[in-house]
Amino acid sequence: MSIRSALFVPGNSAAMVLSSPILDADAIILDCEDAIAMASKDSASLLIKHTLMQLPRRQKEFWVRINPLGSDFFVDDLNNILPSLPDALLIPKADGDNWDEIIASIEKVENKFDLIPVDLIALIESAKGVMTCEKLARHPRTKGFLLGGEDFASDMGIARREDNRELLFSRYQVVTWAKAFKLLCLDTPYTDIDNLEGFKLDCEFSASIGFDGKACIHPLQAEVANVVYSVSDDQIRWAKEVLDETKKQSVGVFSFKGKMIDRPVIMRAEQTIEKAKKWGLLR
Amino acid sequence: MMNRPTKTGIAGTLESNDCQVTVEPTNDDSLVIQIESVVKARFGKQIEMAVMDTCKQLELVGATVFVDDKGALDFTIKARVETAVKRSL
């Protein structure tokens, strides 16, 4: 799973759902939860169900954010959404205490309809979620994390800041546990949709500490995220040169263009080429 | 088991690419479908088929289903019909 941008789309808006396949995001998150009014929860769940059953979707992934365990809509969402085969479910309010029960509920529906297990992305958006994400990471059904900064701040009783400094610990904690178990890790949405420069800086920081991509709330954000979390032409060129040079060398450590090249550097070069292949950037 | 509406159920919107579906109970077992659409001349039959298919799958009887379409695709029509029917039960 390789996602640089995951764009939230309200699941009850026919026009927005219809246009989502042409938007420039690696994944579309059809939302049943926060973007949907209580009176429209059933409507959103059923629109997503019928959309996924009929919409051609091969160029990008379609995820669904369902309503949380314990809400009136959790079981209905599972019964509506899972048989329509989303690429992943985004599970809100995930933490180490509720993860087993959530997965048991999902598996009950998967067994009822004889479905292939869906990928699960844990939305970590509480203090408990941040402090128990090791358990989530260790679970074999977990495929990734998404950090939810807004709910996390509410749970902590703190205000959001322009520079997201209040999220520092949670970001490092979540991304490090994700990397420890080779999981996808997406960063929290940036809510000032008019400030693309601030969004870009936020992406650059989160990319620098290991996040694979960003949750987006506007198509323009997805375009920026796709660039920031991608690999540049210079990085690809360097990786190719390092790997070519490695083939010529018979020793484990060697010098290339004045820099020491050893196993970790070679692995990073391999990862760069792997990413470039996934996103069609190799020429 | 057949499903019979007990009250009016409404779903969808009158926004572009959407449709508003109203399901009302009747006094008999009939199923009446009425369609108003900006593209009725060209796609009326297709819309009616999407509505009928969904009503059959839901085993709906004793209902009038009115669709006010604003250019919705098949899957939107089916979703709105299913929602309106379930809200009417």
Interface residues (C-beta under 8 A of the other chain):
Chain A: S13 A14 A15 V17 L18 D42 S43 L46 L47 K49 H50 T51 M53 Q54 L55
Chain B: A11 G12 T13 E15 S16 N17 D18 C19 A72 L73 D74 F75 T76 K78 A79 R80 E82 T83 K86 R87
